[in-house]
């Protein structure tokens, strides 16, 4: 199954988290990202930044896809610091 379908599983609520630890290109993620955002999810880089587009390089870093931003574990980790 391709990454875009996995992103859609997150958006539909059939999965909670997907780690894509291999870089992708912006066009590989853009459509699924729009669907995911509408469903309340988000793409984050591994340094806790929201994935951005129109960068100098069109290559994306590794990303963590989550279904519910309210339960995002990076926020939980920050609370422990």
N, CA, C and O atoms as CSV, one atom per row, in Angstrom:
chain,resi,resn,atom,element,x,y,z
A,1,UNK,N,N,0.843,-1.170,0.000
A,1,UNK,CA,C,0.000,0.000,0.000
A,1,UNK,C,C,0.891,1.236,0.000
A,1,UNK,O,O,1.854,1.308,0.764
A,2,UNK,N,N,0.585,2.182,-0.828
A,2,UNK,CA,C,1.363,3.405,-0.917
A,2,UNK,C,C,1.104,4.345,0.248
A,2,UNK,O,O,0.118,4.204,0.971
A,3,UNK,N,N,1.993,5.297,0.417
A,3,UNK,CA,C,1.890,6.240,1.538
A,3,UNK,C,C,0.594,7.033,1.507
A,3,UNK,O,O,-0.019,7.245,2.553
A,4,UNK,N,N,0.164,7.476,0.335
A,4,UNK,CA,C,-1.064,8.278,0.281
A,4,UNK,C,C,-2.257,7.506,0.818
A,4,UNK,O,O,-3.109,8.078,1.497
A,5,UNK,N,N,-2.327,6.227,0.525
A,5,UNK,CA,C,-3.417,5.415,1.071
A,5,UNK,C,C,-3.285,5.264,2.585
A,5,UNK,O,O,-4.287,5.238,3.299
A,6,UNK,N,N,-2.064,5.166,3.065
A,6,UNK,CA,C,-1.856,5.095,4.515
A,6,UNK,C,C,-2.267,6.407,5.175
A,6,UNK,O,O,-2.847,6.399,6.261
A,7,UNK,N,N,-1.971,7.534,4.528
A,7,UNK,CA,C,-2.397,8.826,5.052
A,7,UNK,C,C,-3.921,8.886,5.114
A,7,UNK,O,O,-4.486,9.446,6.054
A,8,UNK,N,N,-4.578,8.313,4.120
A,8,UNK,CA,C,-6.044,8.307,4.098
A,8,UNK,C,C,-6.612,7.389,5.178
A,8,UNK,O,O,-7.697,7.653,5.695
A,9,UNK,N,N,-5.904,6.321,5.526
A,9,UNK,CA,C,-6.333,5.486,6.652
A,9,UNK,C,C,-6.329,6.290,7.944
A,9,UNK,O,O,-7.203,6.124,8.796
A,10,UNK,N,N,-5.344,7.155,8.078
A,10,UNK,CA,C,-5.287,8.039,9.241
A,10,UNK,C,C,-6.489,8.984,9.206
A,10,UNK,O,O,-7.178,9.154,10.212
A,11,UNK,N,N,-6.738,9.595,8.051
A,11,UNK,CA,C,-7.843,10.552,7.918
A,11,UNK,C,C,-9.192,9.903,8.202
A,11,UNK,O,O,-10.075,10.541,8.775
A,12,UNK,N,N,-9.359,8.660,7.813
A,12,UNK,CA,C,-10.645,7.981,8.008
A,12,UNK,C,C,-10.832,7.452,9.422
A,12,UNK,O,O,-11.932,7.040,9.788
A,13,UNK,N,N,-9.775,7.459,10.216
A,13,UNK,CA,C,-9.860,6.960,11.576
A,13,UNK,C,C,-9.564,5.479,11.708
A,13,UNK,O,O,-9.725,4.909,12.788
A,14,UNK,N,N,-9.131,4.842,10.619
A,14,UNK,CA,C,-8.797,3.419,10.661
A,14,UNK,C,C,-7.389,3.163,11.183
A,14,UNK,O,O,-7.017,2.016,11.431
A,15,UNK,N,N,-6.606,4.223,11.349
A,15,UNK,CA,C,-5.267,4.140,11.940
A,15,UNK,C,C,-5.032,5.447,12.685
A,15,UNK,O,O,-5.677,6.455,12.397
A,16,UNK,N,N,-4.117,5.430,13.635
A,16,UNK,CA,C,-3.857,6.622,14.452
A,16,UNK,C,C,-2.559,7.330,14.107
A,16,UNK,O,O,-2.487,8.557,14.172
A,17,UNK,N,N,-1.534,6.575,13.740
A,17,UNK,CA,C,-0.204,7.134,13.516
A,17,UNK,C,C,0.463,6.397,12.370
A,17,UNK,O,O,0.305,5.186,12.219
A,18,UNK,N,N,1.214,7.141,11.561
A,18,UNK,CA,C,2.028,6.532,10.507
A,18,UNK,C,C,3.342,7.288,10.432
A,18,UNK,O,O,3.350,8.501,10.226
A,19,UNK,N,N,4.437,6.593,10.594
A,19,UNK,CA,C,5.767,7.182,10.472
A,19,UNK,C,C,6.302,6.868,9.085
A,19,UNK,O,O,6.414,5.703,8.703
A,20,UNK,N,N,6.628,7.900,8.343
A,20,UNK,CA,C,7.263,7.734,7.036
A,20,UNK,C,C,8.697,8.197,7.228
A,20,UNK,O,O,8.975,9.396,7.218
A,21,UNK,N,N,9.621,7.230,7.406
A,21,UNK,CA,C,11.001,7.597,7.737
A,21,UNK,C,C,11.912,7.673,6.523
A,21,UNK,O,O,13.132,7.775,6.657
A,22,UNK,N,N,11.325,7.624,5.356
A,22,UNK,CA,C,12.059,7.810,4.101
A,22,UNK,C,C,11.529,9.098,3.477
A,22,UNK,O,O,10.319,9.327,3.470
A,23,UNK,N,N,12.400,9.924,2.965
A,23,UNK,CA,C,11.948,11.204,2.417
A,23,UNK,C,C,11.032,10.997,1.216
A,23,UNK,O,O,11.110,9.992,0.509
A,24,UNK,N,N,10.165,11.977,1.012
A,24,UNK,CA,C,9.251,12.002,-0.122
A,24,UNK,C,C,9.399,13.357,-0.801
A,24,UNK,O,O,10.097,14.242,-0.306
A,25,UNK,N,N,8.750,13.501,-1.911
A,25,UNK,CA,C,8.709,14.792,-2.584
A,25,UNK,C,C,7.383,15.471,-2.229
A,25,UNK,O,O,6.414,14.794,-1.886
A,26,UNK,N,N,7.335,16.791,-2.308
A,26,UNK,CA,C,6.134,17.530,-1.927
A,26,UNK,C,C,4.891,17.004,-2.646
A,26,UNK,O,O,3.838,16.866,-2.024
A,27,UNK,N,N,4.995,16.712,-3.926
A,27,UNK,CA,C,3.834,16.270,-4.694
A,27,UNK,C,C,3.347,14.880,-4.277
A,27,UNK,O,O,2.220,14.496,-4.592
A,28,UNK,N,N,4.186,14.131,-3.575
A,28,UNK,CA,C,3.771,12.815,-3.087
A,28,UNK,C,C,2.776,12.920,-1.934
A,28,UNK,O,O,1.983,12.005,-1.712
A,29,UNK,N,N,2.815,14.020,-1.208
A,29,UNK,CA,C,2.033,14.166,0.015
A,29,UNK,C,C,0.907,15.181,-0.064
A,29,UNK,O,O,-0.033,15.108,0.727
A,30,UNK,N,N,0.973,16.120,-0.986
A,30,UNK,CA,C,0.096,17.296,-0.944
A,30,UNK,C,C,-1.394,16.959,-0.921
A,30,UNK,O,O,-2.118,17.493,-0.081
A,31,UNK,N,N,-1.869,16.103,-1.802
A,31,UNK,CA,C,-3.302,15.804,-1.851
A,31,UNK,C,C,-3.761,15.093,-0.585
A,31,UNK,O,O,-4.789,15.450,-0.009
A,32,UNK,N,N,-3.013,14.100,-0.153
A,32,UNK,CA,C,-3.378,13.377,1.069
A,32,UNK,C,C,-3.289,14.292,2.286
A,32,UNK,O,O,-4.053,14.131,3.238
A,33,UNK,N,N,-2.373,15.239,2.265
A,33,UNK,CA,C,-2.244,16.186,3.380
A,33,UNK,C,C,-3.512,17.031,3.491
A,33,UNK,O,O,-4.004,17.273,4.594
A,34,UNK,N,N,-4.037,17.475,2.362
A,34,UNK,CA,C,-5.269,18.268,2.378
A,34,UNK,C,C,-6.426,17.465,2.976
A,34,UNK,O,O,-7.204,17.993,3.769
A,35,UNK,N,N,-6.537,16.203,2.600
A,35,UNK,CA,C,-7.586,15.331,3.137
A,35,UNK,C,C,-7.384,15.143,4.636
A,35,UNK,O,O,-8.335,15.216,5.415
A,36,UNK,N,N,-6.155,14.902,5.024
A,36,UNK,CA,C,-5.833,14.678,6.433
A,36,UNK,C,C,-6.156,15.913,7.282
A,36,UNK,O,O,-6.707,15.785,8.375
A,37,UNK,N,N,-5.819,17.093,6.789
A,37,UNK,CA,C,-6.112,18.326,7.522
A,37,UNK,C,C,-7.610,18.486,7.744
A,37,UNK,O,O,-8.043,18.850,8.838
A,38,UNK,N,N,-8.391,18.219,6.726
A,38,UNK,CA,C,-9.847,18.339,6.850
A,38,UNK,C,C,-10.413,17.358,7.867
A,38,UNK,O,O,-11.453,17.616,8.473
A,39,UNK,N,N,-9.735,16.240,8.053
A,39,UNK,CA,C,-10.178,15.230,9.014
A,39,UNK,C,C,-9.654,15.508,10.425
A,39,UNK,O,O,-9.975,14.774,11.359
A,40,UNK,N,N,-8.846,16.568,10.584
A,40,UNK,CA,C,-8.331,16.929,11.898
A,40,UNK,C,C,-6.935,16.418,12.192
A,40,UNK,O,O,-6.430,16.604,13.299
A,41,UNK,N,N,-6.301,15.780,11.222
A,41,UNK,CA,C,-4.950,15.258,11.408
A,41,UNK,C,C,-3.889,16.242,10.960
A,41,UNK,O,O,-4.187,17.381,10.600
A,42,UNK,N,N,-2.640,15.785,10.987
A,42,UNK,CA,C,-1.528,16.655,10.591
A,42,UNK,C,C,-0.294,15.831,10.290
A,42,UNK,O,O,-0.133,14.717,10.789
A,43,UNK,N,N,0.578,16.399,9.462
A,43,UNK,CA,C,1.914,15.855,9.204
A,43,UNK,C,C,2.894,16.685,10.017
A,43,UNK,O,O,2.840,17.915,10.003
A,44,UNK,N,N,3.790,16.007,10.727
A,44,UNK,CA,C,4.852,16.680,11.464
A,44,UNK,C,C,6.193,16.110,11.044
A,44,UNK,O,O,6.310,14.924,10.736
A,45,UNK,N,N,7.200,16.967,11.034
A,45,UNK,CA,C,8.561,16.478,10.857
A,45,UNK,C,C,8.992,15.879,12.187
A,45,UNK,O,O,8.322,16.076,13.201
A,46,UNK,N,N,10.078,15.166,12.194
A,46,UNK,CA,C,10.510,14.504,13.424
A,46,UNK,C,C,11.071,15.473,14.464
A,46,UNK,O,O,11.358,15.079,15.594
A,47,UNK,N,N,11.227,16.739,14.080
A,47,UNK,CA,C,11.633,17.752,15.060
A,47,UNK,C,C,10.435,18.614,15.493
A,47,UNK,O,O,10.597,19.762,15.906
A,48,UNK,N,N,9.225,18.027,15.387
A,48,UNK,CA,C,7.993,18.627,15.897
A,48,UNK,C,C,7.558,19.886,15.148
A,48,UNK,O,O,6.958,20.781,15.744
A,49,UNK,N,N,7.848,19.962,13.875
A,49,UNK,CA,C,7.408,21.087,13.054
A,49,UNK,C,C,6.336,20.596,12.083
A,49,UNK,O,O,6.422,19.478,11.575
A,50,UNK,N,N,5.333,21.427,11.827
A,50,UNK,CA,C,4.333,21.089,10.824
A,50,UNK,C,C,5.029,21.063,9.467
A,50,UNK,O,O,5.844,21.935,9.164
A,51,UNK,N,N,4.708,20.065,8.658
A,51,UNK,CA,C,5.312,19.959,7.333
A,51,UNK,C,C,4.928,21.172,6.501
A,51,UNK,O,O,3.750,21.515,6.403
A,52,UNK,N,N,5.909,21.813,5.910
A,52,UNK,CA,C,5.700,23.005,5.078
A,52,UNK,C,C,5.983,22.668,3.618
A,52,UNK,O,O,6.723,21.736,3.304
A,53,UNK,N,N,5.372,23.454,2.738
A,53,UNK,CA,C,5.545,23.281,1.295
A,53,UNK,C,C,6.210,24.517,0.702
A,53,UNK,O,O,6.381,25.529,1.383
A,54,UNK,N,N,6.583,24.426,-0.572
A,54,UNK,CA,C,7.249,25.510,-1.301
A,54,UNK,C,C,8.585,25.875,-0.678
A,54,UNK,O,O,8.972,27.041,-0.613
A,55,UNK,N,N,9.276,24.838,-0.223
A,55,UNK,CA,C,10.614,25.033,0.342
A,55,UNK,C,C,11.622,25.159,-0.806
A,55,UNK,O,O,11.286,24.918,-1.966
A,56,UNK,N,N,12.833,25.533,-0.476
A,56,UNK,CA,C,13.881,25.614,-1.487
A,56,UNK,C,C,14.077,24.257,-2.156
A,56,UNK,O,O,14.217,24.169,-3.375
A,57,UNK,N,N,14.085,23.209,-1.348
A,57,UNK,CA,C,14.144,21.846,-1.861
A,57,UNK,C,C,12.744,21.257,-1.794
A,57,UNK,O,O,12.057,21.420,-0.785
A,58,UNK,N,N,12.313,20.586,-2.830
A,58,UNK,CA,C,10.986,19.983,-2.844
A,58,UNK,C,C,10.942,18.648,-2.107
A,58,UNK,O,O,9.882,18.035,-1.983
A,59,UNK,N,N,12.099,18.201,-1.619
A,59,UNK,CA,C,12.167,16.937,-0.872
A,59,UNK,C,C,11.713,17.176,0.569
A,59,UNK,O,O,12.166,18.107,1.235
A,60,UNK,N,N,10.818,16.323,1.025
A,60,UNK,CA,C,10.347,16.386,2.409
A,60,UNK,C,C,11.220,15.511,3.293
A,60,UNK,O,O,11.759,14.502,2.838
A,61,UNK,N,N,11.360,15.892,4.545
A,61,UNK,CA,C,12.071,15.039,5.498
A,61,UNK,C,C,11.154,13.885,5.934
A,61,UNK,O,O,10.028,13.767,5.452
A,62,UNK,N,N,11.629,13.063,6.820
A,62,UNK,CA,C,10.778,12.041,7.425
A,62,UNK,C,C,9.616,12.737,8.108
A,62,UNK,O,O,9.770,13.830,8.652
A,63,UNK,N,N,8.441,12.095,8.080
A,63,UNK,CA,C,7.267,12.711,8.683
A,63,UNK,C,C,6.510,11.717,9.555
A,63,UNK,O,O,6.539,10.505,9.342
A,64,UNK,N,N,5.842,12.280,10.533
A,64,UNK,CA,C,4.953,11.526,11.405
A,64,UNK,C,C,3.549,12.040,11.127
A,64,UNK,O,O,3.277,13.234,11.259
A,65,UNK,N,N,2.669,11.140,10.746
A,65,UNK,CA,C,1.294,11.488,10.432
A,65,UNK,C,C,0.421,11.073,11.608
A,65,UNK,O,O,0.498,9.935,12.071
A,66,UNK,N,N,-0.403,11.986,12.089
A,66,UNK,CA,C,-1.253,11.677,13.238
A,66,UNK,C,C,-2.704,11.989,12.907
A,66,UNK,O,O,-3.001,12.849,12.077
A,67,UNK,N,N,-3.607,11.265,13.580
A,67,UNK,CA,C,-5.029,11.434,13.336
A,67,UNK,C,C,-5.617,12.579,14.143
A,67,UNK,O,O,-6.400,13.367,13.613
A,68,UNK,N,N,-5.259,12.681,15.399
A,68,UNK,CA,C,-5.869,13.651,16.300
A,68,UNK,C,C,-4.787,14.517,16.914
A,68,UNK,O,O,-3.995,14.047,17.730
A,69,UNK,N,N,-4.752,15.780,16.523
A,69,UNK,CA,C,-3.711,16.674,17.018
A,69,UNK,C,C,-3.800,16.894,18.523
A,69,UNK,O,O,-2.801,17.250,19.149
A,70,UNK,N,N,-4.967,16.693,19.115
A,70,UNK,CA,C,-5.126,16.881,20.553
A,70,UNK,C,C,-4.353,15.838,21.348
A,70,UNK,O,O,-3.938,16.101,22.477
A,71,UNK,N,N,-4.159,14.672,20.774
A,71,UNK,CA,C,-3.463,13.596,21.468
A,71,UNK,C,C,-2.009,13.461,21.046
A,71,UNK,O,O,-1.369,12.456,21.355
A,72,UNK,N,N,-1.487,14.433,20.362
A,72,UNK,CA,C,-0.156,14.320,19.788
A,72,UNK,C,C,0.898,14.187,20.879
A,72,UNK,O,O,0.973,15.019,21.783
A,73,UNK,N,N,1.701,13.150,20.792
A,73,UNK,CA,C,2.650,12.833,21.866
A,73,UNK,C,C,3.766,13.839,22.025
A,73,UNK,O,O,4.338,13.926,23.111
A,74,UNK,N,N,4.113,14.614,20.993
A,74,UNK,CA,C,5.139,15.641,21.181
A,74,UNK,C,C,4.697,16.629,22.270
A,74,UNK,O,O,5.516,17.077,23.072
A,75,UNK,N,N,3.414,16.962,22.295
A,75,UNK,CA,C,2.915,17.879,23.321
A,75,UNK,C,C,3.031,17.251,24.704
A,75,UNK,O,O,3.348,17.938,25.675
A,76,UNK,N,N,2.780,15.967,24.795
A,76,UNK,CA,C,2.903,15.273,26.077
A,76,UNK,C,C,4.344,15.289,26.557
A,76,UNK,O,O,4.602,15.463,27.748
A,77,UNK,N,N,5.264,15.112,25.658
A,77,UNK,CA,C,6.687,15.118,26.017
A,77,UNK,C,C,7.096,16.506,26.498
A,77,UNK,O,O,7.854,16.624,27.461
A,78,UNK,N,N,6.608,17.553,25.847
A,78,UNK,CA,C,6.937,18.916,26.273
A,78,UNK,C,C,6.477,19.169,27.708
A,78,UNK,O,O,7.159,19.848,28.476
A,79,UNK,N,N,5.313,18.616,28.061
A,79,UNK,CA,C,4.794,18.815,29.403
A,79,UNK,C,C,5.701,18.196,30.469
A,79,UNK,O,O,5.727,18.655,31.611
A,80,UNK,N,N,6.436,17.159,30.093
A,80,UNK,CA,C,7.323,16.487,31.036
A,80,UNK,C,C,8.620,17.246,31.281
A,80,UNK,O,O,9.283,17.032,32.296
A,81,UNK,N,N,8.982,18.126,30.363
A,81,UNK,CA,C,10.241,18.878,30.490
A,81,UNK,C,C,10.191,19.897,31.600
A,81,UNK,O,O,11.171,20.606,31.831
